[in-house]
Amino acid sequence: MTWNEAMVEKYDPEAYHLHSSLPIRLIEKMRVRAVLEAVQSPPASSILEIGCGAGNVVEHLREAKCFGVDLSFRMVARSRERLKNRISVLQADGQRLPFSSNTFDGVLCTEVLEHVENPELVLDEIHRVAKPQARIALSIPNENLINRLKRWIFRLKINRFLSGGQYQIPEQMNDEWHLHVFDLKDLTQMLTRKFLIKKIKPIPFAVLPLRYVIACTPR
């Protein structure tokens, strides 16, 4: 818990959404749009976001009854301030969710699995709380590609063009905050145990897949 709070303070997820460079913010908007489309089509009546951070994604869900959980007390406080009680936000571990089984029509878990001790427990919990026909949206960073690009970015000393006033891009996050490095094959193998994959969308596009958004349903 203490380690997670320290990482949240050092690599502020809200600053990444709001204060990173224009190219990063544009890619992030594309990722969020793909996540929302995956979970909202057709419209859901109840949606949970696991690892909601400061509420930068779940704030866009306005039709459904929404809930957010995050392990960080700091992020929960920011979410509550941002969302003004429109969405219920709880401090909770995604590996042990405080919800009954078969509760939600939609579940979001984006850019989270690489940070948790046991990603498979999170997937088990998603499967448990999701209704049988629920829409589930996951996303992961394509860490190996990102780190190869970062090596060139820092070697050419152009990293300052990708950092904002309150957000500085790290050389490699998987050395510290990221406990796991997934590629698409790793994640799909984990998912196929309990989920049926409907769509995989590379972000921003197929020739430069910096992120993957995966839409699936429970088996």
TORDONU-532322 format. One record per residue: residue number from 1; residue in one letter; x, y negated, z of N, C-alpha, C in turn. Coordinates in nm, 3 decimals, decimal comma. Each point is the difference from the previous one (the first is absolute). Layout:
TORDONU-532322
n; res; n.px; n.py; n.pz; ca.px; ca.py; ca.pz; c.px; c.py; c.pz
NUM; A; X; Y; Z; X; Y; Z; X; Y; Z
...
end
This chain:
TORDONU-532322
n; res; n.px; n.py; n.pz; ca.px; ca.py; ca.pz; c.px; c.py; c.pz
1; M; 0,083; 0,121; 0,000; -0,083; -0,121; 0,000; 0,087; -0,126; 0,000
2; T; 0,101; -0,005; 0,091; 0,088; -0,116; 0,007; 0,076; -0,019; -0,129
3; W; 0,049; 0,112; -0,057; 0,073; -0,005; -0,127; -0,089; -0,056; -0,110
4; N; -0,125; 0,046; -0,007; -0,091; -0,047; -0,104; -0,025; -0,150; 0,012
5; E; -0,018; -0,050; 0,123; -0,022; -0,143; 0,019; 0,123; -0,079; -0,046
6; A; 0,119; 0,053; 0,027; 0,122; -0,068; -0,043; 0,010; -0,006; -0,152
7; M; -0,040; 0,108; -0,067; 0,005; 0,004; -0,146; -0,104; -0,095; -0,061
8; V; -0,117; -0,008; 0,062; -0,104; -0,091; -0,048; 0,047; -0,145; 0,010
9; E; 0,070; -0,032; 0,109; 0,051; -0,136; 0,017; 0,110; -0,030; -0,101
10; K; 0,086; 0,099; -0,027; 0,114; -0,022; -0,090; -0,043; -0,005; -0,146
11; Y; -0,092; 0,090; -0,039; -0,043; 0,010; -0,140; -0,148; -0,037; -0,013
12; D; -0,035; -0,115; 0,046; -0,139; -0,045; 0,012; -0,084; 0,033; -0,123
13; P; -0,095; 0,096; 0,010; -0,082; 0,036; -0,116; -0,086; -0,115; -0,052
14; E; -0,043; -0,089; 0,089; -0,081; -0,113; -0,043; 0,083; -0,097; -0,084
15; A; 0,125; -0,022; 0,038; 0,088; -0,086; -0,079; 0,022; 0,059; -0,138
16; Y; 0,007; 0,134; -0,008; 0,016; 0,066; -0,130; -0,117; -0,031; -0,091
17; H; -0,122; 0,005; 0,055; -0,119; -0,030; -0,079; -0,008; -0,147; -0,041
18; L; 0,035; -0,089; 0,092; -0,031; -0,141; -0,019; 0,119; -0,086; -0,041
19; H; 0,122; 0,039; 0,037; 0,113; -0,092; -0,015; 0,117; 0,058; -0,078
20; S; -0,018; 0,117; -0,061; 0,106; 0,051; -0,086; 0,001; -0,076; -0,132
21; S; 0,093; 0,032; -0,087; 0,011; -0,070; -0,128; -0,121; 0,029; -0,088
22; L; -0,019; -0,083; -0,102; -0,115; 0,015; -0,089; -0,004; 0,139; -0,066
23; P; 0,110; 0,054; -0,054; -0,008; 0,133; -0,061; -0,047; 0,108; 0,098
24; I; 0,051; -0,005; 0,123; -0,040; 0,099; 0,100; -0,148; -0,016; 0,035
25; R; -0,045; -0,124; 0,016; -0,141; -0,023; 0,034; -0,093; 0,046; -0,113
26; L; 0,042; -0,019; -0,125; -0,082; 0,045; -0,112; -0,011; 0,152; -0,003
27; I; 0,112; 0,068; 0,024; -0,002; 0,147; 0,004; -0,087; 0,047; 0,115
28; E; 0,010; -0,068; 0,114; -0,080; 0,039; 0,116; -0,149; -0,020; -0,028
29; K; -0,036; -0,106; -0,069; -0,141; -0,021; -0,035; -0,051; 0,111; -0,092
30; M; 0,083; 0,044; -0,092; -0,038; 0,111; -0,087; -0,022; 0,128; 0,081
31; R; 0,090; 0,024; 0,097; -0,014; 0,119; 0,083; -0,129; -0,005; 0,082
32; V; -0,026; -0,113; 0,063; -0,120; -0,014; 0,082; -0,125; 0,016; -0,085
33; R; 0,000; -0,059; -0,120; -0,116; 0,013; -0,088; -0,026; 0,148; -0,035
34; A; 0,107; 0,074; -0,029; -0,016; 0,142; -0,033; -0,051; 0,080; 0,119
35; V; 0,047; -0,033; 0,119; -0,046; 0,068; 0,122; -0,148; -0,026; 0,023
36; L; -0,042; -0,125; -0,013; -0,140; -0,034; 0,023; -0,091; 0,066; -0,103
37; E; 0,043; 0,003; -0,125; -0,080; 0,066; -0,104; -0,015; 0,148; 0,030
38; A; 0,105; 0,063; 0,049; -0,003; 0,144; 0,027; -0,099; 0,034; 0,110
39; V; -0,012; -0,087; 0,099; -0,084; 0,035; 0,115; -0,142; -0,056; -0,012
40; Q; -0,022; -0,096; -0,087; -0,130; -0,066; -0,008; -0,086; 0,042; -0,119
41; S; 0,047; 0,089; -0,083; -0,076; 0,038; -0,119; -0,039; 0,147; 0,006
42; P; -0,131; 0,029; 0,025; -0,110; -0,094; 0,024; 0,012; -0,064; 0,139
43; P; -0,081; -0,102; 0,029; 0,010; -0,069; 0,128; -0,015; 0,095; 0,120
44; A; 0,082; -0,022; 0,101; -0,006; 0,080; 0,122; -0,070; -0,079; 0,110
45; S; -0,065; 0,071; 0,092; -0,069; -0,069; 0,109; 0,085; -0,011; 0,125
46; S; 0,102; 0,086; 0,013; 0,088; -0,007; 0,118; 0,142; 0,033; -0,043
47; I; 0,095; -0,087; 0,035; 0,138; 0,015; -0,044; 0,094; -0,021; 0,117
48; L; 0,103; 0,084; 0,007; 0,105; -0,012; 0,101; 0,132; -0,028; -0,069
49; E; 0,075; -0,098; 0,052; 0,139; -0,017; -0,045; 0,094; 0,039; 0,113
50; I; 0,088; 0,095; -0,029; 0,101; 0,046; 0,095; 0,129; -0,077; -0,027
51; G; 0,054; -0,064; 0,105; 0,117; -0,084; -0,019; -0,038; -0,131; -0,067
52; C; -0,098; -0,068; 0,058; -0,058; -0,119; -0,066; 0,088; -0,123; 0,011
53; G; 0,108; 0,006; 0,081; 0,087; -0,116; 0,012; -0,075; -0,124; 0,045
54; A; 0,023; -0,111; -0,070; -0,066; -0,126; 0,036; -0,134; -0,016; -0,069
55; G; -0,051; 0,106; -0,062; -0,132; -0,006; -0,062; 0,000; -0,054; -0,142
56; N; 0,118; -0,002; -0,066; 0,009; -0,060; -0,133; -0,070; 0,081; -0,109
57; V; -0,026; 0,129; 0,024; -0,072; 0,081; -0,098; -0,147; 0,014; 0,039
58; V; -0,025; 0,038; 0,123; -0,137; 0,027; 0,042; -0,086; -0,126; -0,003
59; E; 0,062; -0,118; 0,004; -0,079; -0,124; -0,006; -0,078; -0,014; -0,131
60; H; 0,043; 0,071; -0,105; -0,067; -0,010; -0,129; -0,124; 0,089; -0,009
61; L; -0,021; 0,086; 0,099; -0,116; 0,090; 0,000; -0,115; -0,070; 0,070
62; R; -0,100; -0,042; -0,077; -0,107; -0,083; 0,056; -0,137; 0,066; -0,003
63; E; -0,016; 0,105; -0,076; -0,131; 0,063; -0,010; -0,020; 0,109; 0,105
64; A; 0,106; 0,074; 0,030; -0,010; 0,115; 0,089; 0,020; -0,041; 0,146
65; K; -0,041; 0,089; 0,091; 0,035; -0,014; 0,140; 0,141; 0,054; 0,016
66; C; 0,092; -0,086; 0,043; 0,142; 0,036; -0,004; 0,062; 0,004; 0,139
67; F; 0,102; 0,086; 0,011; 0,080; 0,011; 0,120; 0,147; 0,002; -0,040
68; G; 0,085; -0,052; 0,087; 0,143; 0,008; -0,022; 0,069; 0,049; 0,125
69; V; 0,107; 0,076; -0,017; 0,084; 0,040; 0,113; 0,145; -0,028; -0,034
70; D; 0,077; -0,034; 0,101; 0,143; -0,018; -0,017; 0,069; 0,034; 0,132
71; L; 0,120; 0,054; -0,010; 0,075; 0,036; 0,120; 0,053; -0,123; 0,072
72; S; 0,022; -0,110; -0,072; 0,062; -0,118; 0,056; -0,101; -0,092; 0,068
73; F; 0,023; -0,031; 0,126; -0,085; -0,097; 0,070; 0,007; -0,137; -0,068
74; R; 0,119; -0,037; -0,048; 0,019; -0,129; -0,067; -0,088; -0,008; -0,126
75; M; 0,000; 0,108; -0,080; -0,078; 0,000; -0,122; -0,150; 0,005; 0,028
76; V; -0,040; 0,073; 0,103; -0,142; 0,004; 0,037; -0,048; -0,140; 0,038
77; A; 0,081; -0,072; 0,077; -0,037; -0,137; 0,040; -0,013; -0,090; -0,122
78; R; 0,092; 0,012; -0,095; -0,007; -0,083; -0,120; -0,122; 0,037; -0,086
79; S; -0,028; 0,130; -0,010; -0,118; 0,043; -0,076; -0,127; -0,058; 0,059
80; R; -0,012; 0,008; 0,131; -0,121; -0,051; 0,065; -0,014; -0,150; -0,022
81; E; 0,112; -0,071; 0,003; -0,005; -0,145; -0,023; -0,039; -0,028; -0,146
82; R; 0,058; 0,075; -0,094; -0,030; -0,022; -0,142; -0,145; 0,033; -0,033
83; L; -0,049; 0,112; 0,053; -0,129; 0,053; -0,041; -0,117; -0,055; 0,081
84; K; 0,030; -0,073; 0,109; -0,103; -0,069; 0,079; -0,115; 0,093; 0,041
85; N; 0,036; 0,120; 0,044; -0,098; 0,100; 0,048; -0,094; 0,052; -0,110
86; R; 0,027; -0,036; -0,127; -0,082; 0,054; -0,108; 0,024; 0,149; -0,019
87; I; 0,122; 0,044; 0,035; 0,040; 0,140; -0,011; 0,056; 0,044; 0,134
88; S; -0,038; 0,118; 0,046; 0,050; 0,052; 0,127; 0,142; 0,052; -0,018
89; V; 0,094; -0,051; 0,081; 0,139; 0,041; -0,009; 0,043; 0,056; 0,135
90; L; 0,056; 0,121; -0,002; 0,041; 0,069; 0,121; 0,149; 0,028; -0,002
91; Q; 0,062; -0,002; 0,118; 0,139; 0,046; 0,012; -0,006; 0,152; 0,015
92; A; 0,056; 0,072; -0,097; -0,006; 0,146; 0,001; 0,108; 0,057; -0,089
93; D; 0,035; 0,126; 0,028; 0,098; 0,074; -0,078; -0,071; 0,075; -0,112
94; G; 0,046; -0,019; -0,123; -0,061; 0,070; -0,113; 0,012; 0,151; 0,008
95; Q; 0,088; 0,049; 0,086; 0,015; 0,144; 0,019; -0,102; 0,056; 0,098
96; R; -0,074; -0,090; 0,070; -0,104; 0,040; 0,095; -0,109; -0,107; -0,002
97; L; -0,086; 0,008; -0,098; -0,100; -0,105; -0,019; -0,115; 0,013; 0,100
98; P; -0,049; -0,112; 0,053; -0,108; 0,001; 0,099; -0,139; -0,001; -0,061
99; F; -0,021; 0,084; -0,101; -0,130; 0,006; -0,068; -0,045; 0,145; -0,013
100; S; -0,131; 0,017; -0,008; -0,056; 0,134; -0,017; 0,025; 0,051; -0,142
101; S; -0,011; 0,129; -0,018; 0,016; 0,060; -0,132; -0,114; -0,042; -0,092
102; N; 0,027; -0,001; -0,129; -0,100; -0,029; -0,104; -0,070; -0,135; 0,023
103; T; 0,080; -0,103; 0,020; -0,054; -0,132; 0,035; -0,002; -0,098; -0,116
104; F; 0,103; 0,002; -0,087; 0,021; -0,109; -0,095; -0,022; 0,043; -0,146
105; D; -0,060; -0,093; -0,077; -0,016; 0,018; -0,144; 0,128; -0,034; -0,076
106; G; 0,088; -0,078; 0,063; 0,125; -0,039; -0,064; 0,110; -0,014; 0,103
107; V; 0,122; 0,038; -0,036; 0,116; -0,014; 0,089; 0,116; -0,056; -0,081
108; L; 0,063; -0,105; 0,053; 0,122; -0,057; -0,059; 0,118; 0,032; 0,089
109; C; 0,110; 0,038; -0,060; 0,125; 0,018; 0,075; 0,112; -0,035; -0,097
110; T; 0,041; -0,125; -0,001; 0,091; -0,047; -0,103; 0,129; -0,054; 0,058
111; E; 0,113; 0,046; -0,056; 0,133; -0,040; 0,047; 0,016; 0,029; 0,149
112; V; -0,050; 0,115; 0,043; 0,001; 0,038; 0,141; 0,074; 0,132; 0,023
113; L; -0,021; 0,097; -0,086; 0,050; 0,136; 0,025; 0,151; 0,003; 0,018
114; E; 0,071; -0,089; -0,067; 0,147; 0,000; 0,012; 0,048; -0,050; 0,135
115; H; -0,090; -0,063; 0,078; 0,038; -0,057; 0,129; -0,033; 0,089; 0,119
116; V; -0,078; 0,104; -0,018; -0,048; 0,078; 0,115; 0,085; 0,124; 0,021
117; E; 0,001; 0,046; 0,123; 0,084; 0,115; 0,034; -0,042; 0,126; -0,075
118; N; -0,132; 0,024; -0,008; -0,050; 0,121; -0,064; -0,109; -0,035; -0,102
119; P; 0,036; -0,024; -0,125; -0,101; -0,039; -0,100; -0,109; 0,104; -0,019
120; E; 0,032; 0,127; 0,015; -0,101; 0,104; -0,020; -0,109; -0,008; 0,106
121; L; 0,034; -0,043; 0,121; -0,102; -0,019; 0,102; -0,096; -0,112; -0,039
122; V; 0,054; -0,106; -0,060; -0,086; -0,110; -0,046; -0,094; 0,051; -0,108
123; L; 0,051; 0,078; -0,094; -0,086; 0,055; -0,106; -0,105; 0,094; 0,058
124; D; 0,036; 0,077; 0,101; -0,098; 0,087; 0,066; -0,111; -0,083; 0,064
125; E; 0,038; -0,112; 0,062; -0,099; -0,086; 0,064; -0,089; -0,068; -0,104
126; I; 0,059; -0,040; -0,112; -0,082; -0,058; -0,107; -0,103; 0,103; -0,046
127; H; 0,043; 0,122; -0,020; -0,091; 0,106; -0,044; -0,110; 0,022; 0,104
128; R; 0,036; -0,008; 0,126; -0,098; 0,025; 0,107; -0,107; -0,107; 0,006
129; V; 0,040; -0,128; -0,006; -0,098; -0,108; 0,019; -0,076; -0,035; -0,127
130; A; 0,048; 0,047; -0,115; -0,066; -0,030; -0,127; -0,120; 0,091; -0,021
131; K; -0,106; -0,056; -0,056; -0,114; 0,081; -0,041; 0,039; 0,088; -0,119
132; P; -0,074; 0,107; -0,027; 0,039; 0,093; -0,107; 0,023; -0,063; -0,136
133; Q; -0,077; -0,104; -0,034; 0,016; -0,065; -0,131; 0,068; -0,137; 0,010
134; A; 0,069; -0,023; 0,109; 0,063; -0,131; 0,023; 0,105; -0,032; -0,106
135; R; 0,016; -0,129; -0,030; 0,108; -0,046; -0,086; 0,117; -0,042; 0,088
136; I; 0,116; 0,050; -0,032; 0,120; -0,026; 0,079; 0,105; -0,063; -0,090
137; A; 0,059; -0,109; 0,046; 0,104; -0,069; -0,076; 0,129; -0,003; 0,082
138; L; 0,105; 0,052; -0,059; 0,133; 0,000; 0,062; 0,096; -0,074; -0,091
139; S; 0,102; -0,060; 0,058; 0,107; -0,052; -0,085; 0,133; 0,017; 0,071
140; I; 0,103; 0,020; -0,082; 0,137; 0,013; 0,051; 0,094; -0,083; -0,087
141; P; 0,110; -0,048; 0,058; 0,103; -0,063; -0,083; 0,083; 0,108; -0,069
142; N; 0,039; -0,025; -0,123; 0,091; 0,089; -0,072; 0,141; -0,036; 0,044
143; E; 0,036; 0,049; 0,118; 0,118; -0,048; 0,072; 0,130; 0,018; -0,079
144; N; 0,017; 0,113; -0,065; 0,125; 0,024; -0,072; 0,019; -0,102; -0,112
145; L; -0,107; -0,028; -0,076; 0,010; -0,100; -0,106; 0,022; -0,139; 0,059
146; I; -0,074; -0,033; 0,106; 0,014; -0,132; 0,062; 0,143; -0,022; 0,049
147; N; 0,058; 0,102; 0,063; 0,136; -0,016; 0,052; 0,103; -0,012; -0,112
148; R; -0,023; 0,070; -0,112; 0,093; -0,016; -0,114; -0,007; -0,144; -0,052
149; L; -0,121; -0,054; -0,011; -0,015; -0,139; -0,044; 0,062; -0,097; 0,098
150; K; -0,019; 0,028; 0,130; 0,056; -0,090; 0,101; 0,151; -0,002; -0,004
151; R; 0,063; 0,113; -0,029; 0,146; 0,001; -0,009; 0,049; -0,097; -0,107
152; W; -0,069; -0,003; -0,115; 0,037; -0,094; -0,107; -0,035; -0,143; 0,039
153; I; -0,115; -0,017; 0,064; -0,042; -0,135; 0,041; 0,102; -0,063; 0,094
154; F; 0,046; 0,076; 0,099; 0,098; -0,054; 0,095; 0,138; -0,009; -0,062
155; R; 0,034; 0,093; -0,089; 0,130; -0,006; -0,067; 0,010; -0,124; -0,087
156; L; -0,110; -0,035; -0,067; -0,002; -0,118; -0,087; -0,031; -0,129; 0,076
157; K; -0,025; 0,016; 0,131; -0,026; -0,116; 0,088; -0,122; -0,081; -0,044
158; I; -0,104; 0,071; -0,044; -0,124; -0,069; -0,038; -0,111; 0,028; 0,102
159; N; 0,036; 0,058; 0,115; -0,101; 0,032; 0,101; -0,069; -0,124; 0,054
160; R; 0,070; -0,116; -0,005; -0,063; -0,122; 0,052; -0,122; -0,041; -0,081
161; F; -0,006; 0,044; -0,127; -0,115; -0,033; -0,084; -0,122; 0,086; 0,032
162; L; 0,022; 0,109; 0,075; -0,110; 0,089; 0,035; -0,039; -0,011; 0,146
163; S; 0,063; -0,090; 0,072; -0,033; -0,023; 0,141; -0,075; -0,131; 0,013
164; G; -0,096; 0,000; 0,092; -0,074; -0,123; 0,028; 0,053; -0,065; 0,126
165; G; -0,060; -0,112; 0,036; 0,047; -0,072; 0,118; -0,008; 0,081; 0,128
166; Q; -0,107; 0,080; 0,017; -0,017; 0,078; 0,122; 0,021; 0,150; -0,024
167; Y; 0,041; 0,036; -0,122; 0,021; 0,142; -0,028; 0,128; 0,017; -0,080
168; Q; 0,094; 0,075; 0,056; 0,126; 0,031; -0,067; 0,001; 0,148; -0,035
169; I; 0,025; 0,033; -0,127; -0,004; 0,142; -0,036; 0,122; 0,070; 0,061
170; P; -0,022; 0,114; 0,066; 0,112; 0,078; 0,056; 0,069; 0,078; -0,111
171; E; 0,127; 0,032; 0,021; 0,072; 0,078; -0,101; -0,057; 0,140; -0,013
172; Q; -0,028; 0,065; 0,114; -0,063; 0,131; -0,001; -0,080; 0,016; 0,128
173; M; -0,132; 0,014; -0,012; -0,083; 0,015; 0,119; -0,002; 0,143; 0,050
174; N; 0,028; 0,097; -0,087; -0,010; 0,138; 0,047; 0,112; 0,038; 0,095
175; D; 0,101; -0,087; 0,018; 0,103; 0,028; 0,098; -0,050; -0,024; 0,142
176; E; -0,109; -0,075; 0,016; -0,042; -0,040; 0,133; -0,149; 0,020; 0,024
177; W; -0,085; -0,074; -0,073; -0,143; 0,005; 0,030; -0,068; 0,119; -0,065
178; H; 0,046; 0,041; -0,116; -0,063; 0,111; -0,070; 0,057; 0,132; 0,051
179; L; -0,084; 0,079; 0,061; 0,044; 0,129; 0,056; 0,003; 0,109; -0,107
180; H; -0,067; -0,023; -0,113; -0,007; 0,098; -0,108; 0,015; -0,071; -0,133
181; V; 0,058; 0,069; -0,096; 0,009; -0,049; -0,137; -0,077; 0,099; -0,086
182; F; -0,114; -0,045; -0,054; -0,083; 0,085; -0,085; 0,024; -0,031; -0,146
183; D; -0,008; 0,102; -0,084; -0,025; -0,025; -0,140; -0,140; 0,053; -0,030
184; L; -0,045; -0,021; -0,122; -0,137; 0,038; -0,032; -0,023; 0,150; 0,017
185; K; 0,099; 0,080; -0,036; -0,013; 0,145; 0,013; -0,016; 0,041; 0,146
186; D; 0,078; -0,061; 0,088; -0,010; 0,030; 0,144; -0,142; -0,023; 0,050
187; L; -0,054; -0,119; -0,034; -0,131; -0,035; 0,054; -0,110; 0,087; -0,059
188; T; 0,005; 0,024; -0,131; -0,107; 0,081; -0,059; 0,001; 0,142; 0,054
189; Q; 0,119; 0,053; 0,030; 0,006; 0,133; 0,060; -0,062; 0,001; 0,139
190; M; 0,022; -0,106; 0,077; -0,063; -0,010; 0,132; -0,151; -0,013; -0,012
191; L; -0,045; -0,078; -0,098; -0,142; -0,028; -0,012; -0,081; 0,121; -0,045
192; T; 0,055; 0,080; -0,089; -0,080; 0,108; -0,061; -0,041; 0,107; 0,100
193; R; 0,056; -0,001; 0,119; -0,047; 0,095; 0,103; -0,145; -0,027; 0,037
194; K; -0,037; -0,129; 0,009; -0,133; -0,033; 0,052; -0,078; -0,100; -0,085
195; F; 0,061; -0,049; -0,108; -0,065; -0,104; -0,078; 0,004; 0,033; -0,149
196; L; -0,099; -0,051; -0,070; -0,005; 0,011; -0,145; 0,038; -0,137; -0,058
197; I; 0,111; -0,005; -0,073; 0,047; -0,127; -0,055; -0,081; -0,035; -0,124
198; K; -0,057; -0,120; 0,001; -0,083; -0,047; -0,111; 0,078; -0,087; -0,098
199; K; 0,090; -0,084; 0,054; 0,071; -0,093; -0,087; 0,128; -0,045; 0,069
200; I; 0,105; -0,016; -0,080; 0,126; -0,056; 0,049; 0,032; -0,121; -0,086
201; K; 0,016; -0,115; 0,063; 0,026; -0,123; -0,074; 0,136; -0,057; 0,039
202; P; 0,094; -0,009; -0,096; 0,129; -0,064; 0,030; -0,016; -0,152; 0,001
203; I; 0,070; -0,063; 0,093; -0,006; -0,146; 0,013; 0,142; -0,056; -0,012
204; P; 0,028; -0,100; -0,085; -0,098; -0,073; -0,081; -0,042; 0,073; -0,128
205; F; 0,087; 0,090; -0,052; -0,037; 0,075; -0,120; 0,089; 0,124; -0,011
206; A; -0,031; 0,087; -0,096; 0,060; 0,133; -0,005; 0,152; -0,003; -0,018
207; V; 0,053; -0,096; -0,077; 0,144; -0,002; -0,023; 0,077; -0,060; 0,117
208; L; -0,070; -0,062; 0,094; 0,063; -0,055; 0,120; -0,089; 0,030; 0,121
209; P; -0,007; 0,126; 0,041; -0,092; 0,038; 0,109; 0,061; -0,028; 0,138
210; L; -0,010; -0,123; 0,044; 0,053; -0,038; 0,131; -0,087; 0,051; 0,113
211; R; -0,128; 0,017; -0,026; -0,096; 0,054; 0,095; -0,088; 0,101; -0,073
212; Y; -0,055; 0,093; 0,076; -0,102; 0,090; -0,053; -0,125; -0,013; 0,086
213; V; -0,114; -0,017; -0,065; -0,130; 0,003; 0,069; -0,070; 0,129; -0,041
214; I; -0,037; 0,079; 0,099; -0,061; 0,131; -0,024; -0,143; -0,002; 0,051
215; A; -0,094; 0,029; -0,087; -0,141; 0,014; 0,039; -0,034; 0,149; 0,010
216; C; -0,062; 0,039; 0,111; -0,032; 0,142; 0,018; -0,125; 0,016; 0,086
217; T; -0,044; 0,124; 0,011; -0,114; 0,036; 0,084; 0,035; 0,125; 0,078
218; P; -0,068; 0,024; 0,113; 0,029; 0,121; 0,077; -0,039; 0,127; -0,079
219; R; 0,076; 0,106; 0,020; -0,038; 0,130; -0,057; -0,104; 0,063; 0,091
end
